[in-house]
Amino acid sequence: MRVNIYAEEITDRIEIVTKTADGDGGKFTGIRFYLELPVSVATPPALLGAQPGIAQIRGPFIHHAGDDDSSAVTFWGKQDLRIALRKALDMLDKHYAPQDAKR
């Protein structure tokens, strides 16, 4: 399965979650990244302090207090999760290194 998450959806709202597997009782830790889908809205001058036209806004999907139905992606693992995440960050660092060197 492939899941595409776009930069416009990524937030800095991240949490650590845990669960115990049925059967063997193994404990798993996940890192959950919450997403917010941007939407385009018409902006009359009084709305959002903007000029008339179109603006993009985003926020959590809250039905009512205590009922957050926001989308999220959770990566589950044990200690090996940290190894995979470090590898991904290392790959990104190497990818951006030539651009960073030009600054």
N, C-alpha and C positions, 0 to 999 in steps of 0.2 A: 504494500500500500504506500502511496505517496501522498503527503500532505503538504500543500503550499500555503505558507503564511507570508503575507506581504508586509513590507516595512510600515505601511500606513496603519496596519492592524496591531502592531507590536506595542506593548506598553511596558512600563517599568514596574508594573504590579506583578510580583512574583512571590510564590509561597512554597514552603516545604510541606509535603503531606506524607503520611505514613499509612501503611495497612499491613495486616497479617494475612498471609495466604491461607485459604482453607486447606485442610488436610495436614500438611507438614508443619504448619505454624510459622513458616519463614516470614521474616519481617522485611518489607520493602519500603524504600524511601523514594519519593518522587519530587521532582521540581516542576511546579506548575506555572506556566506563563499565561496570564490572562490577556485576552484580545479585545479590542474595541473596533468595531466596524465603522469607518467614517461614512457619513451620509451628506449629501448635498441638499441644501435648503435655500429657498428664496429669502433674500434679506431686504425687507423694507428698511428705510433709514433708521427707524427706531429700534429695530431688532438687532441685537448683538453689537450695537454701536458701529454698524458697517454701512457702507454705501449700498444703494439698491443693487441687486444682482444675485450672485450665487456665493455661498460660503460653505465650507466643509466643517462639520462639527463631529465629535465622537465622544463617547462616554460609556460607562458600564450599563448593562441591560438589567435595570432594577425594576421589578414589578411593583414592589412596595417595600417598606422598611424590613430588612431581614431576609428578603427574597431576591438574591442576586442570581440571575440566570445568564450571566456573561459567558461567552465562549472562552475556552482555555485549552491549552495543549499541555499534557503532563508526560514527562519522561520518567519511567520507572526503572529502578535498579537497586543494586546493593552497593558495595564499595566500587564495583566496576562502572557505575554511572559516572563517577567523578573522573575516571580515566577517559571515558568517551568524551565528556564535556571538555576536558583539558586538551584532548587531541583536536577537537573542533576549533577551539580558540587558537591553538597553535597554527592550524591550517589557515585561519583567517588572518592571523598576524603575518604569516609568510606571504599571503596573497596581497595584503595592503602594504607591505614593507617597501616595494619600489615607489609607490605613491607618497608614502610618508617621507622617504629620503629626499624627494623633490621639494619639500616644504622648507 
